[in-house]
Amino acid sequence: MKKIRKAVFPVGGLGTRFLPATKAIPKEMLPVVDRPLIQYAVDEAREAGIEQMIFVTGRGKSAIEDHFDISFELENLLTSRGKSLDAIEDTRFRPGEVIYVRQQDPIGLGHAVWCARHVIGDEPFAIFLPDELMVGAPGCMAQMVAAYEKVGGNLVCGYEVPPPETSKYGIITPGRVDGQLVEVTGLVEKPVQGSAPSNLMIPGRYILQPEVMAVLETQARGAGNEIQLTDAMAQMIGKQAFHAWAFDGQRFDCGDKAGFITANIALALARDDVGPTVAAFLKARRLG
């Protein structure tokens, strides 16, 4: 079984739900407290032992490249003033650890993943959707990698949502259940309300075998007139082992305004430096 060394981050989307904030700033650079969303995803990948980050970008996404580059002016300024570089230490990569691929036409998650095919080669790989902020100890992908090393094949994260919300997501048809490991017997993208096979959705974390690239090569457009990764994965069920890992941590949909605000509040409350002030504010508002 090959180790999961590579991860794909599809970051070419336009972030239209956050306009005008995302007119000039990539949505992946929106901060939760003081770290951009993309940084949380990269930190999660590093914790899971992933060595190479592949960013599938689009026009107007250069801020992501700058974030993970060396900033000579900033570092010289901090050093000259006797200040620590610890705050930006996790934004550094060694040469060869990060690769940028351009998605010229944003026509779906499946297409974005396919754009990274030459970098992936014949290795299994992880996928992170950065606007899905997953909080757990250990992290979501670290848990998934541990499960993958036992069962192999393809593995997606599963997360329970209320039945009325299933029409918004890719939904798993479950088979045999072994603790948090769930056999996947089918997948459906954004099922019609009331027709979902379960309430277990896929919250933007995947470990896939490289054969999915060949499926995406000829994948027809699906829901939303986009090339859907869920449709390609569904074709691999029955040909390769396919499981879901039922994540029991916290999930914040930061592609949604309410979810983004909730994430900021939740993560701020968990910190010693800003938590007491935020808690006091919330308490005062409740009393008011």
Backbone bond lengths (Angstrom), bond angles and torsions (degrees), N, CA, C in turn:
res aa  C-N    CA-C-N  psi(-1)  N-CA   C-N-CA  omega(-1)  CA-C   N-CA-C  phi
1 M - - - 1.461 - - 1.529 109.50 -
2 K 1.321 116.21 125.48 1.460 120.30 -179.30 1.530 110.78 -77.01
3 K 1.316 115.09 143.18 1.452 121.96 178.04 1.529 110.75 -69.66
4 I 1.324 116.73 147.99 1.469 121.16 175.72 1.528 107.58 -81.39
5 R 1.328 116.12 101.55 1.455 121.11 -176.55 1.532 113.18 -105.47
6 K 1.328 116.40 -21.79 1.462 120.62 -171.72 1.529 111.14 -120.08
7 A 1.325 115.04 147.28 1.465 120.48 177.36 1.514 109.61 -135.67
8 V 1.314 115.50 140.05 1.467 122.64 177.59 1.525 108.87 -104.92
9 F 1.319 115.59 131.09 1.460 122.76 177.21 1.534 108.10 -116.91
10 P 1.327 119.05 99.72 1.472 120.12 178.51 1.535 109.54 -74.85
11 V 1.317 116.94 106.34 1.463 121.35 -174.66 1.534 111.27 -126.08
12 G 1.326 116.65 29.05 1.453 119.95 -177.52 1.514 114.36 -92.72
13 G 1.343 117.97 -3.23 1.466 120.55 -176.99 1.517 112.89 -66.61
14 L 1.319 115.88 160.18 1.468 121.77 -174.79 1.521 113.46 -88.31
15 G 1.316 118.72 -15.71 1.461 120.86 177.56 1.517 113.27 64.17
16 T 1.333 117.18 40.44 1.465 120.45 -173.70 1.524 113.57 -65.43
17 R 1.339 117.04 -22.35 1.473 118.63 -179.83 1.525 112.07 -70.37
18 F 1.337 117.42 -13.95 1.463 120.68 -178.61 1.528 112.83 -111.67
19 L 1.326 117.05 15.21 1.460 118.66 174.80 1.526 109.85 -64.02
20 P 1.341 118.91 144.63 1.472 127.14 6.61 1.522 114.56 -87.15
21 A 1.348 118.69 -0.62 1.474 120.16 -176.26 1.519 111.76 -58.05
22 T 1.346 117.11 -34.58 1.458 120.78 -175.03 1.518 113.51 -95.89
23 K 1.322 117.24 13.98 1.464 118.97 176.48 1.523 110.76 -63.64
24 A 1.323 117.07 -40.40 1.467 121.17 -178.74 1.520 113.10 -120.24
25 I 1.343 118.29 -8.05 1.464 121.98 -178.57 1.528 108.68 -118.83
26 P 1.318 118.74 126.78 1.466 119.94 176.45 1.524 110.86 -57.42
27 K 1.321 116.88 140.90 1.467 119.56 -179.70 1.522 111.01 -60.45
28 E 1.336 116.43 -28.57 1.464 119.92 179.94 1.527 112.49 -69.53
29 M 1.337 116.78 -13.08 1.461 120.84 178.56 1.525 111.90 -96.40
30 L 1.314 118.37 0.35 1.458 120.36 176.03 1.523 108.42 -65.14
31 P 1.326 118.26 133.09 1.464 120.13 -173.90 1.523 113.41 -87.37
32 V 1.319 115.54 139.15 1.461 122.56 165.24 1.523 105.09 -103.65
33 V 1.304 116.24 108.12 1.464 125.70 -168.37 1.532 107.95 63.67
34 D 1.335 119.38 -96.33 1.460 119.48 -177.87 1.525 113.44 -131.52
35 R 1.332 116.98 16.92 1.460 121.19 177.87 1.512 108.97 -127.41
36 P 1.330 118.06 132.11 1.465 119.35 177.96 1.523 111.60 -66.42
37 L 1.312 115.65 154.94 1.462 120.52 -178.92 1.523 112.35 -53.27
38 I 1.331 116.93 -41.46 1.461 119.54 -177.55 1.520 111.15 -63.35
39 Q 1.332 117.75 -29.50 1.456 120.50 179.52 1.531 111.19 -68.74
40 Y 1.331 116.49 -38.85 1.468 119.51 176.89 1.530 110.31 -60.80
41 A 1.335 117.09 -41.84 1.464 120.75 -179.16 1.525 110.92 -66.35
42 V 1.326 116.64 -43.00 1.466 120.37 179.07 1.524 110.77 -64.76
43 D 1.326 117.33 -42.02 1.464 120.12 177.68 1.525 110.96 -60.10
44 E 1.325 116.13 -40.06 1.463 120.67 178.46 1.526 110.65 -64.29
45 A 1.328 116.38 -39.60 1.460 120.55 178.77 1.520 111.37 -65.60
46 R 1.316 116.39 -43.75 1.465 119.96 179.56 1.527 111.39 -62.77
47 E 1.328 116.66 -40.40 1.458 120.37 178.18 1.523 110.80 -59.72
48 A 1.348 116.37 -32.93 1.459 121.54 -178.34 1.525 112.78 -81.81
49 G 1.335 117.54 1.29 1.454 120.69 177.78 1.506 115.03 88.34
50 I 1.328 117.95 10.77 1.462 121.34 179.65 1.522 110.03 -74.34
51 E 1.323 115.74 136.29 1.457 121.88 -170.99 1.519 113.76 -103.90
52 Q 1.320 117.95 -27.19 1.461 120.61 -174.46 1.525 109.97 -130.20
53 M 1.329 115.80 125.90 1.458 122.52 -179.18 1.523 109.70 -102.92
54 I 1.322 116.64 127.83 1.463 121.90 -179.06 1.526 107.79 -116.27
55 F 1.317 116.30 110.39 1.461 121.51 -179.52 1.523 109.27 -96.95
56 V 1.336 116.47 119.53 1.465 121.11 175.43 1.521 106.78 -94.54
57 T 1.315 116.24 102.74 1.450 122.73 -169.82 1.528 111.91 -103.79
58 G 1.323 114.99 178.79 1.455 122.73 174.71 1.512 109.23 -141.80
59 R 1.310 115.93 -174.25 1.457 119.80 178.93 1.530 110.59 -62.84
60 G 1.328 115.51 141.88 1.453 120.19 178.32 1.519 114.44 80.69
61 K 1.327 117.58 16.25 1.462 121.06 -177.04 1.530 113.03 -109.52
62 S 1.321 117.01 16.07 1.465 119.76 -175.30 1.525 112.73 -63.67
63 A 1.341 118.03 -22.31 1.464 120.23 178.84 1.526 111.28 -61.08
64 I 1.335 117.31 -30.36 1.469 120.20 178.30 1.523 109.44 -67.04
65 E 1.332 116.67 -43.77 1.460 120.27 177.57 1.528 110.59 -62.12
66 D 1.321 116.53 -42.86 1.467 119.92 179.81 1.525 111.50 -63.49
67 H 1.333 115.87 -37.15 1.468 119.63 -178.42 1.520 111.55 -61.63
68 F 1.330 116.67 -38.49 1.463 120.68 -177.84 1.527 112.42 -98.26
69 D 1.311 116.25 22.30 1.463 121.46 176.77 1.527 109.01 -110.62
70 I 1.313 116.15 167.59 1.462 120.73 174.11 1.522 108.77 -75.48
71 S 1.314 117.02 134.94 1.468 122.32 177.31 1.525 107.99 -111.98
72 F 1.318 115.29 93.23 1.465 119.58 -173.94 1.531 111.61 -60.92
73 E 1.328 116.16 -44.07 1.464 119.13 -176.86 1.531 111.03 -62.54
74 L 1.339 116.07 -47.05 1.460 119.95 -179.38 1.526 111.16 -64.11
75 E 1.309 116.95 -44.93 1.456 120.24 -177.85 1.527 111.55 -66.24
76 N 1.327 116.63 -39.15 1.468 119.46 177.29 1.525 110.99 -65.54
77 L 1.339 116.06 -39.08 1.454 120.11 -179.95 1.526 110.77 -64.66
78 L 1.335 116.25 -47.21 1.460 119.86 179.94 1.523 111.12 -61.93
79 T 1.330 115.25 -43.90 1.466 119.38 -178.79 1.525 110.99 -64.05
80 S 1.342 116.52 -42.39 1.465 119.65 -178.40 1.521 112.16 -65.22
81 R 1.326 116.80 -24.29 1.467 120.85 179.38 1.528 112.02 -96.81
82 G 1.324 115.98 7.60 1.454 120.23 177.55 1.509 114.24 72.10
83 K 1.317 116.42 23.10 1.464 120.37 -178.81 1.525 110.98 -97.63
84 S 1.327 115.40 151.78 1.457 121.87 -177.96 1.525 111.50 -73.62
85 L 1.337 115.20 150.42 1.468 121.63 174.90 1.526 111.53 -96.85
86 D 1.328 117.06 8.07 1.465 120.57 -175.51 1.527 112.39 -57.90
87 A 1.333 117.51 -35.15 1.467 120.58 -175.60 1.524 112.41 -63.68
88 I 1.329 117.31 -25.44 1.474 119.58 -178.17 1.519 112.24 -112.58
89 E 1.330 117.20 6.95 1.470 120.43 -176.46 1.524 111.82 -59.49
90 D 1.330 117.77 -40.50 1.465 120.91 -176.97 1.521 113.28 -75.06
91 T 1.326 117.96 -4.00 1.468 120.36 178.51 1.522 111.64 -89.91
92 R 1.307 117.86 -0.13 1.462 121.50 -176.86 1.525 111.61 -95.04
93 F 1.316 115.24 141.27 1.457 122.37 171.46 1.524 109.06 -121.63
94 R 1.307 115.74 150.40 1.457 119.26 169.71 1.527 108.48 -81.20
95 P 1.334 118.12 156.55 1.466 120.64 179.57 1.522 112.00 -53.54
96 G 1.328 116.10 132.72 1.460 121.44 178.59 1.506 114.93 90.35
97 E 1.338 117.73 -7.64 1.463 120.22 -178.35 1.526 112.53 -87.15
98 V 1.318 117.75 -11.15 1.461 120.84 179.91 1.520 109.26 -134.94
99 I 1.335 115.32 135.97 1.460 122.56 -179.30 1.523 108.32 -132.23
100 Y 1.327 116.20 139.22 1.461 121.16 179.17 1.526 109.28 -115.37
101 V 1.333 115.04 129.12 1.458 122.72 178.60 1.528 107.77 -122.36
102 R 1.303 118.13 135.22 1.460 121.48 -177.60 1.533 111.25 -92.14
103 Q 1.322 116.30 127.91 1.462 122.39 170.76 1.528 106.65 -97.12
104 Q 1.316 116.76 104.28 1.467 119.85 -174.14 1.518 113.61 -66.80
105 D 1.329 116.01 -31.96 1.458 120.18 -175.27 1.530 108.89 -130.54
106 P 1.341 119.34 112.43 1.476 121.18 -176.91 1.526 111.33 -75.59
107 I 1.324 116.91 84.86 1.469 120.54 -175.98 1.526 111.39 -116.01
108 G 1.316 116.47 35.10 1.450 118.48 172.14 1.512 113.65 123.62
109 L 1.333 114.77 157.78 1.455 121.50 -179.97 1.519 111.61 -62.50
110 G 1.323 116.93 -40.70 1.460 119.84 179.52 1.521 111.80 -59.59
111 H 1.322 116.52 -41.76 1.465 121.18 179.05 1.517 110.63 -65.47
112 A 1.334 117.12 -40.61 1.466 120.77 179.32 1.524 110.63 -60.98
113 V 1.318 116.92 -44.91 1.467 120.87 178.93 1.527 110.32 -63.13
114 W 1.305 116.63 -42.48 1.473 121.89 -179.64 1.525 111.46 -61.22
115 C 1.318 117.42 -31.21 1.467 121.07 179.43 1.531 111.79 -61.72
116 A 1.322 117.89 -20.15 1.466 121.97 -178.56 1.527 112.33 -95.44
117 R 1.314 118.22 10.08 1.461 122.12 -170.49 1.533 113.22 -59.31
118 H 1.333 117.67 -39.02 1.464 119.29 -176.52 1.524 111.55 -72.21
119 V 1.306 117.54 -26.92 1.462 121.17 177.89 1.531 110.00 -78.79
120 I 1.317 116.21 -36.17 1.474 121.02 -179.54 1.524 110.82 -69.56
121 G 1.319 117.07 -41.88 1.459 120.08 -179.10 1.513 111.80 63.15
122 D 1.333 116.76 -129.42 1.467 121.09 -176.17 1.525 112.42 -106.42
123 E 1.335 116.95 28.09 1.461 120.62 -177.63 1.525 111.42 -107.30
124 P 1.329 117.32 147.22 1.466 119.43 168.55 1.526 108.30 -66.53
125 F 1.309 116.41 154.97 1.465 118.97 -174.07 1.521 110.61 -150.98
126 A 1.319 115.08 160.64 1.467 121.71 177.11 1.515 109.35 -101.15
127 I 1.324 115.96 158.21 1.463 123.05 174.77 1.519 107.71 -130.59
128 F 1.315 115.79 134.84 1.466 122.75 177.03 1.524 109.23 -123.46
129 L 1.328 117.02 129.04 1.458 121.36 168.18 1.524 106.61 -98.66
130 P 1.337 118.12 107.55 1.469 120.46 -170.28 1.524 115.37 -64.06
131 D 1.332 118.32 -23.65 1.465 117.45 179.88 1.522 112.40 -78.93
132 E 1.330 116.84 -2.01 1.465 121.78 168.68 1.525 107.21 -97.84
133 L 1.307 117.19 106.73 1.467 122.21 -177.96 1.525 108.10 -95.33
134 M 1.328 116.01 114.24 1.455 122.55 -176.85 1.531 108.69 -108.60
135 V 1.318 116.46 125.23 1.463 121.60 -175.22 1.526 109.10 -119.68
136 G 1.317 115.93 120.83 1.461 121.01 178.71 1.505 110.03 -165.45
137 A 1.317 117.13 169.05 1.456 122.21 178.58 1.531 108.35 -137.56
138 P 1.333 118.93 106.66 1.469 126.26 -1.16 1.520 111.56 -68.64
139 G 1.334 115.91 173.19 1.453 120.68 -177.70 1.515 112.89 -65.55
140 C 1.307 115.47 165.13 1.463 121.40 -176.68 1.523 112.00 -57.17
141 M 1.335 118.05 -49.67 1.462 119.41 -177.59 1.516 111.82 -68.67
142 A 1.316 118.82 -34.11 1.467 120.27 176.34 1.524 110.11 -61.48
143 Q 1.323 117.23 -40.31 1.463 120.81 176.39 1.524 110.80 -64.26
144 M 1.332 115.75 -41.75 1.465 119.97 -178.51 1.525 111.41 -66.46
145 V 1.329 117.40 -41.62 1.463 120.31 179.10 1.522 110.30 -62.13
146 A 1.328 117.26 -40.87 1.465 120.68 177.94 1.529 110.60 -61.42
147 A 1.336 116.76 -40.93 1.462 120.32 177.78 1.525 111.19 -68.31
148 Y 1.322 115.99 -40.75 1.469 120.89 179.48 1.523 111.69 -59.57
149 E 1.310 116.25 -38.83 1.461 120.12 -178.64 1.528 112.12 -65.96
150 K 1.315 116.69 -14.71 1.463 120.85 176.99 1.528 112.15 -94.52
151 V 1.354 117.16 -37.40 1.468 119.23 -171.85 1.519 113.58 -113.37
152 G 1.353 118.79 -19.55 1.452 120.88 -179.69 1.520 112.60 65.71
153 G 1.314 116.03 -161.73 1.461 121.70 177.73 1.515 112.51 68.22
154 N 1.326 115.19 -141.06 1.452 122.72 179.64 1.526 109.43 -108.43
155 L 1.318 115.65 142.19 1.455 120.15 -177.05 1.525 109.02 -141.49
156 V 1.313 116.44 129.70 1.458 121.17 175.65 1.519 109.01 -119.44
157 C 1.315 115.51 156.96 1.455 119.13 172.92 1.521 108.48 -79.17
158 G 1.311 116.38 141.49 1.455 121.89 174.47 1.519 110.03 -118.81
159 Y 1.318 116.20 140.61 1.465 119.54 -178.59 1.525 107.99 -144.21
160 E 1.329 115.57 130.13 1.464 119.67 -177.19 1.525 111.07 -77.37
161 V 1.330 115.11 133.10 1.462 121.74 175.66 1.529 108.32 -127.05
162 P 1.325 118.36 159.04 1.467 120.17 176.81 1.535 110.26 -60.29
163 P 1.333 117.91 141.96 1.469 121.09 -178.11 1.529 114.77 -49.92
164 P 1.349 121.00 -37.56 1.474 118.68 179.58 1.526 114.09 -64.42
165 E 1.352 117.97 -15.04 1.462 120.48 -177.81 1.524 113.35 -95.32
166 T 1.336 118.17 -3.71 1.463 119.96 -173.26 1.527 112.80 -65.56
167 S 1.316 118.76 -24.07 1.461 120.89 -178.63 1.524 112.80 -71.12
168 K 1.326 117.75 -5.50 1.464 121.93 -178.35 1.524 112.94 -96.07
169 Y 1.350 117.60 -6.20 1.459 119.27 -168.78 1.529 112.17 -135.05
170 G 1.348 114.89 171.79 1.448 121.08 165.45 1.521 108.13 -77.70
171 I 1.331 117.49 129.29 1.464 122.36 -172.21 1.528 110.34 -117.90
172 I 1.328 115.45 142.95 1.463 123.09 -177.65 1.524 110.65 -92.99
173 T 1.333 115.47 136.62 1.465 121.12 166.51 1.521 106.98 -93.12
174 P 1.327 118.07 110.82 1.467 120.11 -171.94 1.525 113.03 -84.59
175 G 1.340 113.61 149.03 1.458 121.02 172.42 1.514 109.25 -114.65
176 R 1.325 116.28 -126.93 1.462 121.29 -178.64 1.522 110.50 -66.75
177 V 1.337 116.20 139.18 1.460 121.99 -179.03 1.528 109.21 -114.32
178 D 1.332 116.65 129.48 1.454 123.05 177.46 1.522 107.56 -130.08
179 G 1.336 116.76 89.89 1.458 120.67 -175.06 1.521 110.49 64.94
180 Q 1.339 116.25 -122.47 1.457 120.33 178.75 1.522 112.55 -88.52
181 L 1.318 116.84 -2.47 1.458 121.53 179.98 1.526 109.62 -94.59
182 V 1.327 115.63 123.70 1.462 121.69 -175.34 1.525 109.48 -122.58
183 E 1.322 116.36 125.61 1.458 119.57 174.75 1.533 109.35 -67.14
184 V 1.321 115.56 136.61 1.461 120.57 178.36 1.523 108.46 -102.83
185 T 1.325 116.44 118.06 1.465 120.62 179.05 1.523 112.30 -105.14
186 G 1.329 116.36 -8.58 1.461 119.96 177.92 1.518 110.75 -171.18
187 L 1.327 116.11 160.49 1.457 123.26 177.63 1.515 108.93 -138.28
188 V 1.307 116.22 141.86 1.460 120.08 176.44 1.521 108.51 -138.03
189 E 1.319 116.34 135.01 1.454 121.64 -178.77 1.525 110.22 -92.04
190 K 1.317 116.48 120.46 1.463 124.23 175.59 1.532 111.74 47.55
191 P 1.330 116.82 65.35 1.475 119.81 -178.76 1.523 111.77 -64.63
192 V 1.313 115.77 153.23 1.457 121.47 176.65 1.525 108.82 -59.57
193 Q 1.327 115.90 140.44 1.466 121.07 -177.77 1.526 111.11 -49.88
194 G 1.348 115.74 126.90 1.456 121.02 179.09 1.508 114.58 91.60
195 S 1.340 118.40 -5.41 1.468 120.66 -177.55 1.519 113.32 -109.86
196 A 1.330 118.61 3.26 1.459 121.76 -176.12 1.526 111.53 -65.73
197 P 1.333 118.20 138.00 1.475 121.35 -179.84 1.523 113.56 -74.05
198 S 1.326 118.60 -13.48 1.461 123.49 176.89 1.522 107.29 -165.52
199 N 1.317 116.35 -178.38 1.463 119.57 172.94 1.525 110.66 -110.70
200 L 1.345 115.71 24.66 1.456 122.12 179.33 1.525 108.79 -97.50
201 M 1.340 115.35 105.99 1.461 120.22 -178.36 1.528 110.67 -99.06
202 I 1.335 115.46 169.32 1.465 121.76 -179.63 1.524 108.18 -105.46
203 P 1.328 118.04 107.20 1.460 121.14 -174.09 1.530 114.78 -92.37
204 G 1.305 117.33 47.83 1.456 119.14 168.90 1.507 117.29 77.83
205 R 1.341 118.67 27.30 1.457 122.46 173.74 1.523 107.96 -134.05
206 Y 1.328 116.54 127.28 1.460 121.77 -175.37 1.524 109.94 -142.45
207 I 1.328 116.27 149.21 1.461 123.93 164.24 1.524 105.82 -126.17
208 L 1.330 116.78 116.21 1.463 120.35 -173.76 1.521 111.42 -126.13
209 Q 1.310 114.80 152.33 1.446 121.22 174.19 1.535 109.81 -80.48
210 P 1.324 117.88 153.41 1.474 120.30 -174.92 1.523 114.07 -64.03
211 E 1.334 117.79 -17.96 1.461 119.96 179.70 1.525 112.83 -61.42
212 V 1.333 117.63 -18.83 1.457 119.84 179.27 1.526 111.13 -63.07
213 M 1.326 117.29 -25.55 1.465 120.52 -179.95 1.525 111.20 -65.52
214 A 1.339 116.52 -38.04 1.466 119.98 178.56 1.526 110.75 -66.26
215 V 1.324 116.38 -34.75 1.469 120.16 177.02 1.523 110.01 -67.87
216 L 1.337 116.81 -43.81 1.459 121.10 -179.15 1.527 111.93 -65.87
217 E 1.323 116.44 -24.54 1.472 121.28 -179.26 1.525 111.54 -55.51
218 T 1.328 116.04 -37.82 1.467 120.54 -177.47 1.528 111.97 -118.94
219 Q 1.332 116.33 16.78 1.465 120.71 -176.46 1.527 111.25 -66.87
220 A 1.321 116.65 126.24 1.468 121.12 176.27 1.523 109.48 -75.27
221 R 1.301 115.94 159.15 1.462 120.18 177.68 1.526 109.44 -70.68
222 G 1.335 114.53 145.57 1.452 120.43 -178.83 1.508 111.39 -122.86
223 A 1.344 116.42 -131.82 1.466 121.56 -177.98 1.521 110.41 -55.70
224 G 1.339 115.54 137.71 1.456 120.86 -179.93 1.510 113.40 71.10
225 N 1.340 117.63 12.96 1.467 122.64 -176.40 1.525 111.35 58.03
226 E 1.334 115.64 34.55 1.460 121.59 179.63 1.525 109.93 -121.02
227 I 1.316 115.85 159.23 1.462 121.39 175.30 1.526 107.56 -80.28
228 Q 1.316 115.78 107.71 1.453 121.79 -171.25 1.532 111.36 -92.63
229 L 1.310 116.13 129.28 1.460 120.91 176.01 1.526 110.71 -63.28
230 T 1.324 116.98 -35.86 1.466 120.78 -179.71 1.523 110.96 -58.77
231 D 1.325 117.68 -41.10 1.461 121.10 180.00 1.527 111.25 -63.45
232 A 1.328 116.53 -40.49 1.466 120.21 178.85 1.525 111.09 -67.53
233 M 1.324 116.75 -41.89 1.463 119.61 179.21 1.524 110.52 -62.84
234 A 1.329 116.66 -38.39 1.463 120.38 -178.79 1.525 111.34 -59.19
235 Q 1.333 117.30 -32.16 1.463 120.83 -179.99 1.533 112.19 -71.86
236 M 1.331 116.52 -17.68 1.461 119.71 -178.78 1.522 112.72 -90.23
237 I 1.333 116.66 -11.83 1.462 120.50 178.92 1.536 109.06 -67.84
238 G 1.310 116.37 130.83 1.460 121.00 -176.90 1.519 112.58 95.57
239 K 1.343 116.54 -21.69 1.462 120.96 177.48 1.526 111.28 -97.38
240 Q 1.321 115.60 -29.52 1.453 122.29 177.72 1.523 108.25 -137.94
241 A 1.329 115.88 157.47 1.463 119.13 175.40 1.530 109.52 -58.75
242 F 1.337 116.15 140.53 1.461 120.23 -177.28 1.523 108.79 -143.94
243 H 1.325 115.91 120.97 1.463 121.82 -178.62 1.518 111.06 -135.11
244 A 1.316 114.54 164.43 1.462 122.22 170.75 1.518 108.38 -121.11
245 W 1.322 115.57 145.81 1.458 121.57 174.75 1.524 107.15 -106.23
246 A 1.337 116.76 113.99 1.467 121.55 -176.72 1.526 108.79 -75.42
247 F 1.300 116.71 99.61 1.467 122.57 -176.82 1.519 109.30 -75.74
248 D 1.340 115.65 130.28 1.463 119.78 -177.15 1.524 112.63 -110.07
249 G 1.334 116.29 15.83 1.457 119.94 175.20 1.522 111.07 -87.08
250 Q 1.326 115.54 -155.71 1.461 121.06 179.58 1.519 110.40 -99.85
251 R 1.311 115.56 143.77 1.459 121.93 176.71 1.514 109.19 -127.93
252 F 1.339 115.95 131.27 1.462 121.62 177.98 1.526 108.54 -122.99
253 D 1.320 116.30 122.32 1.459 121.51 177.59 1.524 108.20 -83.48
254 C 1.327 115.97 91.08 1.459 120.39 -176.35 1.518 112.57 -84.24
255 G 1.329 117.08 4.50 1.456 120.22 168.68 1.517 111.29 -83.21
256 D 1.312 115.75 -5.24 1.466 123.62 178.50 1.533 107.88 -112.65
257 K 1.321 117.56 139.15 1.463 120.44 -174.86 1.519 111.92 -60.73
258 A 1.320 117.20 -45.49 1.457 119.91 -179.86 1.524 110.65 -64.72
259 G 1.327 117.24 -40.71 1.451 120.60 178.37 1.516 112.14 -64.37
260 F 1.323 116.50 -37.75 1.459 121.50 178.89 1.526 110.84 -65.09
261 I 1.327 116.33 -45.10 1.463 120.12 179.17 1.527 110.46 -65.09
262 T 1.328 116.88 -41.39 1.463 121.06 178.66 1.527 111.09 -61.24
263 A 1.331 116.39 -40.88 1.463 120.21 178.82 1.522 110.84 -61.99
264 N 1.321 116.94 -43.06 1.462 120.21 178.90 1.527 111.14 -60.64
265 I 1.319 116.42 -43.16 1.461 119.72 -179.53 1.527 110.79 -66.40
266 A 1.332 116.71 -47.74 1.460 121.18 -176.57 1.520 111.83 -62.24
267 L 1.344 117.06 -45.97 1.458 119.37 -178.14 1.520 111.69 -73.89
268 A 1.331 117.48 -30.01 1.461 119.80 175.83 1.530 110.29 -66.61
269 L 1.322 117.10 -42.98 1.459 120.85 -179.93 1.529 112.17 -62.05
270 A 1.320 117.06 -26.78 1.459 121.01 -177.27 1.529 112.66 -82.51
271 R 1.336 117.46 -4.26 1.458 121.15 -176.95 1.520 111.83 -102.40
272 D 1.325 114.87 145.00 1.464 120.02 -179.10 1.524 112.04 -73.09
273 D 1.356 117.27 -30.28 1.460 118.50 -172.91 1.523 112.85 -78.16
274 V 1.322 117.86 -37.55 1.468 120.06 -177.36 1.523 113.08 -116.12
275 G 1.334 117.05 -14.49 1.459 120.79 -176.38 1.514 115.09 -55.87
276 P 1.341 119.90 -48.95 1.466 120.07 -178.78 1.525 113.55 -59.97
277 T 1.335 116.87 -38.70 1.466 119.66 -179.86 1.526 110.88 -67.92
278 V 1.327 116.27 -42.72 1.463 119.58 178.96 1.521 110.44 -66.13
279 A 1.336 116.87 -41.79 1.467 120.49 178.78 1.523 110.83 -61.27
280 A 1.337 117.14 -41.69 1.462 120.78 179.26 1.523 111.13 -63.65
281 F 1.337 115.95 -40.13 1.466 119.90 177.94 1.531 111.43 -61.99
282 L 1.340 115.50 -46.32 1.465 119.82 -179.20 1.529 110.79 -64.30
283 K 1.324 115.82 -39.73 1.464 119.62 179.10 1.532 111.06 -63.33
284 A 1.329 116.41 -42.54 1.462 120.70 179.41 1.517 111.08 -64.14
285 R 1.326 116.50 -38.19 1.469 120.19 179.71 1.524 110.66 -67.36
286 R 1.321 115.90 -38.69 1.484 118.42 178.74 1.514 110.83 -66.34
287 L 1.346 116.37 -40.04 1.458 120.06 179.58 1.519 111.84 -69.35
288 G 1.359 115.16 -27.94 1.469 118.74 179.75 1.497 112.00 -75.08
